Amino acid sequence: MDDEYRIIHSPLERRISERGISVEVLIYRGEDDAGWLLEVVDHAGGSTVWNEPFASDRAALDEVLRTIAREGISSFAEDEPQTLH
């Protein structure tokens, strides 16, 4: 019996580059979890993670795209990890 916890990654995960800054958008969930988690990782490995899961992987991607449009991609290029609500 395999007790390993399986993570499912969304096919919507991607690298987004803008104005010389690139971030990795990670969208994933546990095999038995309904909600999708959203994490953005910057060039230095710092990550921004949303506290609440999303109902769908598309909703998670839409949220990060709205955040980039509103605040700019540089809002994710931090020296220290942050957590968004």
Backbone atoms as SQL, in Angstrom:
CREATE TABLE atoms (id INTEGER PRIMARY KEY, chain TEXT, resi INTEGER, resn TEXT, atom TEXT, x REAL, y REAL, z REAL);
INSERT INTO atoms VALUES
  (1, 'A', 1, 'MET', 'N', 0.839, -1.182, 0.000),
  (2, 'A', 1, 'MET', 'CA', 0.000, 0.000, 0.000),
  (3, 'A', 1, 'MET', 'C', 0.882, 1.242, 0.000),
  (4, 'A', 2, 'ASP', 'N', 0.594, 2.170, -0.859),
  (5, 'A', 2, 'ASP', 'CA', 1.386, 3.391, -0.995),
  (6, 'A', 2, 'ASP', 'C', 0.722, 4.512, -0.197),
  (7, 'A', 3, 'ASP', 'N', 1.417, 4.990, 0.861),
  (8, 'A', 3, 'ASP', 'CA', 0.869, 6.037, 1.715),
  (9, 'A', 3, 'ASP', 'C', 1.361, 7.425, 1.319),
  (10, 'A', 4, 'GLU', 'N', 2.002, 7.535, 0.177),
  (11, 'A', 4, 'GLU', 'CA', 2.556, 8.819, -0.251),
  (12, 'A', 4, 'GLU', 'C', 1.428, 9.797, -0.607),
  (13, 'A', 5, 'TYR', 'N', 1.540, 11.012, -0.092),
  (14, 'A', 5, 'TYR', 'CA', 0.569, 12.063, -0.384),
  (15, 'A', 5, 'TYR', 'C', 0.835, 12.586, -1.788),
  (16, 'A', 6, 'ARG', 'N', -0.163, 12.546, -2.639),
  (17, 'A', 6, 'ARG', 'CA', 0.019, 12.950, -4.030),
  (18, 'A', 6, 'ARG', 'C', -0.452, 14.388, -4.249),
  (19, 'A', 7, 'ILE', 'N', 0.378, 15.134, -4.948),
  (20, 'A', 7, 'ILE', 'CA', 0.068, 16.514, -5.325),
  (21, 'A', 7, 'ILE', 'C', -0.285, 16.524, -6.811),
  (22, 'A', 8, 'ILE', 'N', -1.386, 17.178, -7.136),
  (23, 'A', 8, 'ILE', 'CA', -1.801, 17.328, -8.526),
  (24, 'A', 8, 'ILE', 'C', -1.509, 18.763, -8.947),
  (25, 'A', 9, 'HIS', 'N', -0.713, 18.899, -10.013),
  (26, 'A', 9, 'HIS', 'CA', -0.381, 20.220, -10.545),
  (27, 'A', 9, 'HIS', 'C', -1.305, 20.537, -11.709),
  (28, 'A', 10, 'SER', 'N', -1.778, 21.761, -11.745),
  (29, 'A', 10, 'SER', 'CA', -2.663, 22.202, -12.807),
  (30, 'A', 10, 'SER', 'C', -1.882, 22.367, -14.117),
  (31, 'A', 11, 'PRO', 'N', -2.514, 22.041, -15.236),
  (32, 'A', 11, 'PRO', 'CA', -1.882, 22.327, -16.530),
  (33, 'A', 11, 'PRO', 'C', -1.820, 23.833, -16.812),
  (34, 'A', 12, 'LEU', 'N', -2.457, 24.640, -15.971),
  (35, 'A', 12, 'LEU', 'CA', -2.427, 26.098, -16.141),
  (36, 'A', 12, 'LEU', 'C', -1.192, 26.737, -15.513),
  (37, 'A', 13, 'GLU', 'N', -0.367, 25.954, -14.811),
  (38, 'A', 13, 'GLU', 'CA', 0.867, 26.510, -14.254),
  (39, 'A', 13, 'GLU', 'C', 1.715, 27.068, -15.394),
  (40, 'A', 14, 'ARG', 'N', 2.448, 28.148, -15.082),
  (41, 'A', 14, 'ARG', 'CA', 3.253, 28.775, -16.132),
  (42, 'A', 14, 'ARG', 'C', 4.271, 29.731, -15.557),
  (43, 'A', 15, 'ARG', 'N', 5.199, 30.118, -16.421),
  (44, 'A', 15, 'ARG', 'CA', 6.147, 31.199, -16.128),
  (45, 'A', 15, 'ARG', 'C', 5.597, 32.441, -16.789),
  (46, 'A', 16, 'ILE', 'N', 5.590, 33.536, -16.031),
  (47, 'A', 16, 'ILE', 'CA', 5.149, 34.811, -16.580),
  (48, 'A', 16, 'ILE', 'C', 6.325, 35.780, -16.494),
  (49, 'A', 17, 'SER', 'N', 6.618, 36.438, -17.597),
  (50, 'A', 17, 'SER', 'CA', 7.709, 37.408, -17.654),
  (51, 'A', 17, 'SER', 'C', 7.165, 38.748, -18.113),
  (52, 'A', 18, 'GLU', 'N', 7.638, 39.790, -17.452),
  (53, 'A', 18, 'GLU', 'CA', 7.217, 41.145, -17.785),
  (54, 'A', 18, 'GLU', 'C', 8.284, 42.105, -17.296),
  (55, 'A', 19, 'ARG', 'N', 8.703, 43.019, -18.151),
  (56, 'A', 19, 'ARG', 'CA', 9.680, 44.055, -17.786),
  (57, 'A', 19, 'ARG', 'C', 10.951, 43.473, -17.157),
  (58, 'A', 20, 'GLY', 'N', 11.414, 42.352, -17.711),
  (59, 'A', 20, 'GLY', 'CA', 12.649, 41.746, -17.231),
  (60, 'A', 20, 'GLY', 'C', 12.507, 40.940, -15.952),
  (61, 'A', 21, 'ILE', 'N', 11.299, 40.783, -15.451),
  (62, 'A', 21, 'ILE', 'CA', 11.057, 40.009, -14.234),
  (63, 'A', 21, 'ILE', 'C', 10.248, 38.776, -14.606),
  (64, 'A', 22, 'SER', 'N', 10.694, 37.620, -14.130),
  (65, 'A', 22, 'SER', 'CA', 9.975, 36.375, -14.372),
  (66, 'A', 22, 'SER', 'C', 9.568, 35.747, -13.048),
  (67, 'A', 23, 'VAL', 'N', 8.379, 35.177, -13.027),
  (68, 'A', 23, 'VAL', 'CA', 7.893, 34.449, -11.859),
  (69, 'A', 23, 'VAL', 'C', 7.286, 33.135, -12.333),
  (70, 'A', 24, 'GLU', 'N', 7.321, 32.149, -11.457),
  (71, 'A', 24, 'GLU', 'CA', 6.666, 30.867, -11.714),
  (72, 'A', 24, 'GLU', 'C', 5.330, 30.876, -10.990),
  (73, 'A', 25, 'VAL', 'N', 4.263, 30.585, -11.708),
  (74, 'A', 25, 'VAL', 'CA', 2.932, 30.489, -11.121),
  (75, 'A', 25, 'VAL', 'C', 2.633, 29.005, -10.914),
  (76, 'A', 26, 'LEU', 'N', 2.501, 28.618, -9.654),
  (77, 'A', 26, 'LEU', 'CA', 2.220, 27.230, -9.290),
  (78, 'A', 26, 'LEU', 'C', 0.781, 27.133, -8.800),
  (79, 'A', 27, 'ILE', 'N', 0.048, 26.188, -9.354),
  (80, 'A', 27, 'ILE', 'CA', -1.339, 25.951, -8.969),
  (81, 'A', 27, 'ILE', 'C', -1.453, 24.451, -8.723),
  (82, 'A', 28, 'TYR', 'N', -1.782, 24.073, -7.504),
  (83, 'A', 28, 'TYR', 'CA', -1.765, 22.654, -7.161),
  (84, 'A', 28, 'TYR', 'C', -2.747, 22.354, -6.036),
  (85, 'A', 29, 'ARG', 'N', -3.007, 21.072, -5.857),
  (86, 'A', 29, 'ARG', 'CA', -3.879, 20.619, -4.775),
  (87, 'A', 29, 'ARG', 'C', -3.487, 19.197, -4.391),
  (88, 'A', 30, 'GLY', 'N', -3.879, 18.811, -3.209),
  (89, 'A', 30, 'GLY', 'CA', -3.700, 17.431, -2.805),
  (90, 'A', 30, 'GLY', 'C', -4.710, 16.565, -3.536),
  (91, 'A', 31, 'GLU', 'N', -4.379, 15.324, -3.749),
  (92, 'A', 31, 'GLU', 'CA', -5.231, 14.414, -4.502),
  (93, 'A', 31, 'GLU', 'C', -6.668, 14.367, -3.967),
  (94, 'A', 32, 'ASP', 'N', -6.829, 14.462, -2.653),
  (95, 'A', 32, 'ASP', 'CA', -8.160, 14.377, -2.043),
  (96, 'A', 32, 'ASP', 'C', -8.751, 15.745, -1.703),
  (97, 'A', 33, 'ASP', 'N', -8.075, 16.823, -2.062),
  (98, 'A', 33, 'ASP', 'CA', -8.542, 18.168, -1.737),
  (99, 'A', 33, 'ASP', 'C', -9.368, 18.740, -2.882),
  (100, 'A', 34, 'ALA', 'N', -10.380, 19.504, -2.534),
  (101, 'A', 34, 'ALA', 'CA', -11.223, 20.120, -3.557),
  (102, 'A', 34, 'ALA', 'C', -10.643, 21.440, -4.049),
  (103, 'A', 35, 'GLY', 'N', -10.026, 22.230, -3.141),
  (104, 'A', 35, 'GLY', 'CA', -9.541, 23.551, -3.494),
  (105, 'A', 35, 'GLY', 'C', -8.135, 23.544, -4.067),
  (106, 'A', 36, 'TRP', 'N', -7.869, 24.523, -4.919),
  (107, 'A', 36, 'TRP', 'CA', -6.562, 24.694, -5.555),
  (108, 'A', 36, 'TRP', 'C', -5.770, 25.763, -4.815),
  (109, 'A', 37, 'LEU', 'N', -4.498, 25.504, -4.570),
  (110, 'A', 37, 'LEU', 'CA', -3.612, 26.459, -3.920),
  (111, 'A', 37, 'LEU', 'C', -2.845, 27.227, -4.981),
  (112, 'A', 38, 'LEU', 'N', -2.583, 28.491, -4.683),
  (113, 'A', 38, 'LEU', 'CA', -1.878, 29.371, -5.615),
  (114, 'A', 38, 'LEU', 'C', -0.611, 29.871, -4.955),
  (115, 'A', 39, 'GLU', 'N', 0.509, 29.707, -5.663),
  (116, 'A', 39, 'GLU', 'CA', 1.810, 30.153, -5.175),
  (117, 'A', 39, 'GLU', 'C', 2.565, 30.782, -6.339),
  (118, 'A', 40, 'VAL', 'N', 3.219, 31.915, -6.073),
  (119, 'A', 40, 'VAL', 'CA', 4.052, 32.573, -7.075),
  (120, 'A', 40, 'VAL', 'C', 5.474, 32.606, -6.520),
  (121, 'A', 41, 'VAL', 'N', 6.426, 32.088, -7.302),
  (122, 'A', 41, 'VAL', 'CA', 7.815, 32.010, -6.874),
  (123, 'A', 41, 'VAL', 'C', 8.644, 32.952, -7.734),
  (124, 'A', 42, 'ASP', 'N', 9.433, 33.824, -7.061),
  (125, 'A', 42, 'ASP', 'CA', 10.249, 34.789, -7.805),
  (126, 'A', 42, 'ASP', 'C', 11.617, 34.210, -8.154),
  (127, 'A', 43, 'HIS', 'N', 12.441, 35.007, -8.815),
  (128, 'A', 43, 'HIS', 'CA', 13.753, 34.584, -9.299),
  (129, 'A', 43, 'HIS', 'C', 14.699, 34.147, -8.178),
  (130, 'A', 44, 'ALA', 'N', 14.490, 34.647, -6.978),
  (131, 'A', 44, 'ALA', 'CA', 15.365, 34.311, -5.852),
  (132, 'A', 44, 'ALA', 'C', 14.808, 33.162, -5.012),
  (133, 'A', 45, 'GLY', 'N', 13.678, 32.604, -5.429),
  (134, 'A', 45, 'GLY', 'CA', 13.084, 31.507, -4.689),
  (135, 'A', 45, 'GLY', 'C', 12.091, 31.941, -3.627),
  (136, 'A', 46, 'GLY', 'N', 11.885, 33.261, -3.483),
  (137, 'A', 46, 'GLY', 'CA', 10.886, 33.746, -2.535),
  (138, 'A', 46, 'GLY', 'C', 9.500, 33.412, -3.055),
  (139, 'A', 47, 'SER', 'N', 8.596, 33.080, -2.152),
  (140, 'A', 47, 'SER', 'CA', 7.273, 32.713, -2.626),
  (141, 'A', 47, 'SER', 'C', 6.181, 33.522, -1.951),
  (142, 'A', 48, 'THR', 'N', 5.125, 33.735, -2.708),
  (143, 'A', 48, 'THR', 'CA', 3.904, 34.375, -2.235),
  (144, 'A', 48, 'THR', 'C', 2.810, 33.332, -2.355),
  (145, 'A', 49, 'VAL', 'N', 2.120, 33.057, -1.243),
  (146, 'A', 49, 'VAL', 'CA', 1.093, 32.025, -1.219),
  (147, 'A', 49, 'VAL', 'C', -0.216, 32.646, -0.739),
  (148, 'A', 50, 'TRP', 'N', -1.285, 32.390, -1.459),
  (149, 'A', 50, 'TRP', 'CA', -2.605, 32.846, -1.033),
  (150, 'A', 50, 'TRP', 'C', -3.089, 31.932, 0.091),
  (151, 'A', 51, 'ASN', 'N', -3.712, 32.515, 1.100),
  (152, 'A', 51, 'ASN', 'CA', -4.170, 31.752, 2.259),
  (153, 'A', 51, 'ASN', 'C', -5.344, 30.837, 1.956),
  (154, 'A', 52, 'GLU', 'N', -6.267, 31.303, 1.144),
  (155, 'A', 52, 'GLU', 'CA', -7.490, 30.548, 0.873),
  (156, 'A', 52, 'GLU', 'C', -7.379, 29.795, -0.447),
  (157, 'A', 53, 'PRO', 'N', -7.838, 28.554, -0.471),
  (158, 'A', 53, 'PRO', 'CA', -7.839, 27.813, -1.740),
  (159, 'A', 53, 'PRO', 'C', -8.893, 28.361, -2.696),
  (160, 'A', 54, 'PHE', 'N', -8.710, 28.077, -3.968),
  (161, 'A', 54, 'PHE', 'CA', -9.628, 28.502, -5.024),
  (162, 'A', 54, 'PHE', 'C', -10.484, 27.323, -5.462),
  (163, 'A', 55, 'ALA', 'N', -11.696, 27.609, -5.895),
  (164, 'A', 55, 'ALA', 'CA', -12.624, 26.560, -6.314),
  (165, 'A', 55, 'ALA', 'C', -12.137, 25.837, -7.569),
  (166, 'A', 56, 'SER', 'N', -11.373, 26.537, -8.409),
  (167, 'A', 56, 'SER', 'CA', -10.864, 25.914, -9.632),
  (168, 'A', 56, 'SER', 'C', -9.462, 26.438, -9.924),
  (169, 'A', 57, 'ASP', 'N', -8.735, 25.694, -10.732),
  (170, 'A', 57, 'ASP', 'CA', -7.405, 26.159, -11.125),
  (171, 'A', 57, 'ASP', 'C', -7.508, 27.407, -11.994),
  (172, 'A', 58, 'ARG', 'N', -8.569, 27.539, -12.774),
  (173, 'A', 58, 'ARG', 'CA', -8.780, 28.727, -13.606),
  (174, 'A', 58, 'ARG', 'C', -8.992, 29.959, -12.729),
  (175, 'A', 59, 'ALA', 'N', -9.743, 29.808, -11.627),
  (176, 'A', 59, 'ALA', 'CA', -9.962, 30.933, -10.709),
  (177, 'A', 59, 'ALA', 'C', -8.635, 31.376, -10.091),
  (178, 'A', 60, 'ALA', 'N', -7.761, 30.432, -9.782),
  (179, 'A', 60, 'ALA', 'CA', -6.445, 30.769, -9.220),
  (180, 'A', 60, 'ALA', 'C', -5.610, 31.531, -10.245),
  (181, 'A', 61, 'LEU', 'N', -5.570, 31.044, -11.477),
  (182, 'A', 61, 'LEU', 'CA', -4.817, 31.735, -12.523),
  (183, 'A', 61, 'LEU', 'C', -5.381, 33.134, -12.765),
  (184, 'A', 62, 'ASP', 'N', -6.699, 33.254, -12.825),
  (185, 'A', 62, 'ASP', 'CA', -7.312, 34.570, -13.027),
  (186, 'A', 62, 'ASP', 'C', -6.915, 35.543, -11.920),
  (187, 'A', 63, 'GLU', 'N', -6.840, 35.055, -10.694),
  (188, 'A', 63, 'GLU', 'CA', -6.453, 35.910, -9.562),
  (189, 'A', 63, 'GLU', 'C', -5.031, 36.443, -9.714),
  (190, 'A', 64, 'VAL', 'N', -4.096, 35.582, -10.085),
  (191, 'A', 64, 'VAL', 'CA', -2.717, 36.053, -10.226),
  (192, 'A', 64, 'VAL', 'C', -2.598, 37.012, -11.407),
  (193, 'A', 65, 'LEU', 'N', -3.323, 36.766, -12.481),
  (194, 'A', 65, 'LEU', 'CA', -3.285, 37.686, -13.624),
  (195, 'A', 65, 'LEU', 'C', -3.874, 39.043, -13.263),
  (196, 'A', 66, 'ARG', 'N', -4.951, 39.050, -12.473),
  (197, 'A', 66, 'ARG', 'CA', -5.533, 40.323, -12.001),
  (198, 'A', 66, 'ARG', 'C', -4.549, 41.054, -11.092),
  (199, 'A', 67, 'THR', 'N', -3.880, 40.316, -10.218),
  (200, 'A', 67, 'THR', 'CA', -2.917, 40.928, -9.301),
  (201, 'A', 67, 'THR', 'C', -1.762, 41.552, -10.068),
  (202, 'A', 68, 'ILE', 'N', -1.265, 40.860, -11.079),
  (203, 'A', 68, 'ILE', 'CA', -0.172, 41.408, -11.892),
  (204, 'A', 68, 'ILE', 'C', -0.649, 42.652, -12.645),
  (205, 'A', 69, 'ALA', 'N', -1.852, 42.628, -13.186),
  (206, 'A', 69, 'ALA', 'CA', -2.392, 43.793, -13.909),
  (207, 'A', 69, 'ALA', 'C', -2.564, 44.975, -12.970),
  (208, 'A', 70, 'ARG', 'N', -2.992, 44.715, -11.743),
  (209, 'A', 70, 'ARG', 'CA', -3.277, 45.781, -10.773),
  (210, 'A', 70, 'ARG', 'C', -2.011, 46.307, -10.091),
  (211, 'A', 71, 'GLU', 'N', -1.136, 45.400, -9.658),
  (212, 'A', 71, 'GLU', 'CA', 0.011, 45.789, -8.829),
  (213, 'A', 71, 'GLU', 'C', 1.350, 45.685, -9.540),
  (214, 'A', 72, 'GLY', 'N', 1.381, 45.047, -10.706),
  (215, 'A', 72, 'GLY', 'CA', 2.626, 44.849, -11.437),
  (216, 'A', 72, 'GLY', 'C', 3.329, 43.581, -10.994),
  (217, 'A', 73, 'ILE', 'N', 4.083, 43.006, -11.912),
  (218, 'A', 73, 'ILE', 'CA', 4.786, 41.758, -11.623),
  (219, 'A', 73, 'ILE', 'C', 5.861, 41.962, -10.555),
  (220, 'A', 74, 'SER', 'N', 6.365, 43.192, -10.450),
  (221, 'A', 74, 'SER', 'CA', 7.411, 43.460, -9.455),
  (222, 'A', 74, 'SER', 'C', 6.903, 43.296, -8.025),
  (223, 'A', 75, 'SER', 'N', 5.586, 43.277, -7.831),
  (224, 'A', 75, 'SER', 'CA', 5.060, 43.058, -6.482),
  (225, 'A', 75, 'SER', 'C', 5.394, 41.657, -5.979),
  (226, 'A', 76, 'PHE', 'N', 5.761, 40.747, -6.886),
  (227, 'A', 76, 'PHE', 'CA', 6.152, 39.397, -6.497),
  (228, 'A', 76, 'PHE', 'C', 7.662, 39.226, -6.383),
  (229, 'A', 77, 'ALA', 'N', 8.419, 40.189, -6.843),
  (230, 'A', 77, 'ALA', 'CA', 9.879, 40.090, -6.820),
  (231, 'A', 77, 'ALA', 'C', 10.409, 40.681, -5.523),
  (232, 'A', 78, 'GLU', 'N', 10.140, 40.011, -4.453),
  (233, 'A', 78, 'GLU', 'CA', 10.532, 40.475, -3.117),
  (234, 'A', 78, 'GLU', 'C', 11.724, 39.668, -2.611),
  (235, 'A', 79, 'ASP', 'N', 12.491, 40.283, -1.730),
  (236, 'A', 79, 'ASP', 'CA', 13.584, 39.551, -1.107),
  (237, 'A', 79, 'ASP', 'C', 13.072, 38.595, -0.043),
  (238, 'A', 80, 'GLU', 'N', 11.918, 38.892, 0.542),
  (239, 'A', 80, 'GLU', 'CA', 11.365, 38.051, 1.587),
  (240, 'A', 80, 'GLU', 'C', 10.008, 37.496, 1.158),
  (241, 'A', 81, 'PRO', 'N', 9.728, 36.238, 1.506),
  (242, 'A', 81, 'PRO', 'CA', 8.432, 35.671, 1.156),
  (243, 'A', 81, 'PRO', 'C', 7.295, 36.448, 1.809),
  (244, 'A', 82, 'GLN', 'N', 6.141, 36.475, 1.158),
  (245, 'A', 82, 'GLN', 'CA', 4.965, 37.131, 1.721),
  (246, 'A', 82, 'GLN', 'C', 3.778, 36.188, 1.610),
  (247, 'A', 83, 'THR', 'N', 2.739, 36.501, 2.358),
  (248, 'A', 83, 'THR', 'CA', 1.497, 35.748, 2.271),
  (249, 'A', 83, 'THR', 'C', 0.383, 36.725, 1.996),
  (250, 'A', 84, 'LEU', 'N', -0.436, 36.433, 0.986),
  (251, 'A', 84, 'LEU', 'CA', -1.576, 37.281, 0.647),
  (252, 'A', 84, 'LEU', 'C', -2.844, 36.638, 1.189),
  (253, 'A', 85, 'HIS', 'N', -3.829, 37.441, 1.444),
  (254, 'A', 85, 'HIS', 'CA', -5.104, 36.944, 1.976),
  (255, 'A', 85, 'HIS', 'C', -6.090, 36.700, 0.890);
